[in-house]
Amino acid sequence: QRVQPVAGTGGALPANGGTLDLEFEAIRRGIASFDRLWLRWQGPFGLVWNQVMLPVERKVAVLPNVNSARDEAITLLQRSALADGHAQKRAGQGREFEALKDYQPGMGRRMIDWKRSARHGKLLAREFRIEENNNIVLAIDSGRLMCEPVDGVPKVDRAVTAALLSAFIALKGGDLVSLFSFDARPRVSSGAVRGSPSFTMIQKRAAEIDYSTEETNFTLALTTLSAKLDRRSLVIVFTDFVDPISAELMLRTVGRLTERHLVLF
């Protein structure tokens, strides 16, 4: 059950026609389905009543509450911003070449460009910057173990919140982000998107991640994911396991995935 009617909602339609608003409140993340609508009205003398059933077939996405994640993401982004609001250039922390500069005491020897230093007759060091345009995959396990509650909240919901926090920051930083979920087989696959406006789409796809009673098949899920990736990616897997057999199968599959991609749990 995703939604429940608000106390006092409903009532009788006005005798001269009109509309009636029905209010519901969301109680759980997911896709709420409204299949049928029942209408009942009394006869002119109040002795009998008629009832009809109308098909509705409406689905409404109950989106995850991301207020806390959004606030935390903004706080993290502000740490790397200057006072005037522009993004700060974080040099020396990445792998993309930025510029050459004079070698200063305290710099690592690996930063020295020996060929150019010999050509110019002085020590020159390479300066790097943070990479952008990375491909980040948020892979969420929605199997049986992940649907068990911790302090009243299913672990998969905690994973969704953490994934949305990561997506918000990555999209703000100019990276490509995709969402992928799985249990016994792959479920949600959003495809890679870019830019802050795409966060709404990621949020809606996160609502499609359902609660499952099936055991997780890491081999099928991660093999399918690997086949979808056509460029080196950072794959963040949100999962849980308690027995060594599942862990061994998962690590065996991850071993093949790490030949080309960086995998985090």
Sequence and secondary structure as in RCSB ss.txt:
>XXXX:A:sequence
QRVQPVAGTGGALPANGGTLDLEFEAIRRGIASFDRLWLRWQGPFGLVWNQVMLPVERKVAVLPNVNSARDEAIT
LLQRSALADGHAQKRAGQGREFEALKDYQPGMGRRMIDWKRSARHGKLLAREFRIEENNNIVLAIDSGRLMCEPV
DGVPKVDRAVTAALLSAFIALKGGDLVSLFSFDARPRVSSGAVRGSPSFTMIQKRAAEIDYSTEETNFTLALTTL
SAKLDRRSLVIVFTDFVDPISAELMLRTVGRLTERHLVLF
>XXXX:A:secstr
  EEE TT      TT       EEE SSEEEEEEEEEEEEE TTSS EEEEEEEEEEEEEE    HHHHHHHHH
HHHHTB TTS B   EEEEEEEEEEEE  TTS GGGB HHHHHHHTS EEEEEE   S EEEEEEE STGGGSEE
TTEEHHHHHHHHHHHHHHHHHHTT EEEEEEESSSEEEE   B SGGGHHHHHHHHHT     S   HHHHHHHH
HHH  S  EEEEE    SHHHHHHHHHHHHHHTTTSEEE 
